[in-house]
Amino acid sequence: MALAFLFCLGIVNFAAHKAVLESDHPLLAQTPWFFDALGGRLSLIVEFTVLLGAMILAAEGSPGWVWAYAVYSGFNGIFAWAMLTGRF
């Protein structure tokens, strides 16, 4: 159940991340070169690595990582919403 929950959160995170990358928000112009590498895909690879790590650790019986990824997803959602609606 925890893995399914993490997977669903991962889908939401990827959708929010991709929407922010495609928004051309002025803040994105200030990111370091390594986040802009591969057209922003490097940051998506980092996002995938975080999700994969949380899923592996949750599968090994560490439920704290599910909560940590849920909090991480919450912050991602808040900041993506703020950037996409022009509040940030």
N, C-alpha and C positions, 0 to 999 in steps of 0.2 A: 504494500500500500504506500509506503514511504517513497519508493522509487517512482511509482505512478504520479504521486504528488509532485516530486521533484521534476519529473519529465514535463508535466503541465506547466509548472513555474518556468521551466527552461524555454518552453515555446513562447510564453508571454514575454520573457526577457529578450529573446531573439527578435520578436516582433517589435518591441519597443526600441531596442537598439538599432534595428534596421530603419525604423521610421525616423529616429533622430539623425542617423547618418544621411538619410535622403532629404532631410529638412533644410540643409544648407544654413543652419543657424550660425550667426556671427561668432558664437563662442567656439565653434568647431575649427575656425581659422586659427585659433590660438593653441591648438593641441600640438604636442611635440610631433616631430616627423615620423617617429616609429608608430604612432597611432594612425597616421595617415597612410602608412605603407600599404601597398597592395589595394589602394582605393578604399581604405577603411576595413578591409577584410581581416587585417591582423587583429584588430580589436574584437572582431567576431570570433576569431580563433581563441583569443584570451577568454572570451565569454564561454565558449565551449569547454575550455580546459577547467574553468571554475565549476561548471555544471557537472562535468565528468568526475572531477575530484569529489564533489559533494555526493554524487551517486555512489561512487565506489566506497567512500567512508560510511555512508548510510547502509549500504549492503553488508558491510562488515560489522554492523551492529552499533554504530555511533549515532544515536538519534539527535544529538546536539547539532550535527551538521545539517539536518533537515530544517531545524529552527533557524540556524545561521543563514542558510540559503533563502529561507522565507523572508527574513529581515532584509537581506541583500536585495531580493526581488522587490520588496516594498519600497525601498529607497530608489531603486532603478525606476520603478513605476512613477513615483512622485516626481523625480527629476525629469523623466521623459515627458510627463504631462506638462510640467512647468515650461519646458523648452518648446514643446509643440504648440502650446497655447499662447506663447509670448509673455508669460509671466516671469521669465528668467532671462 
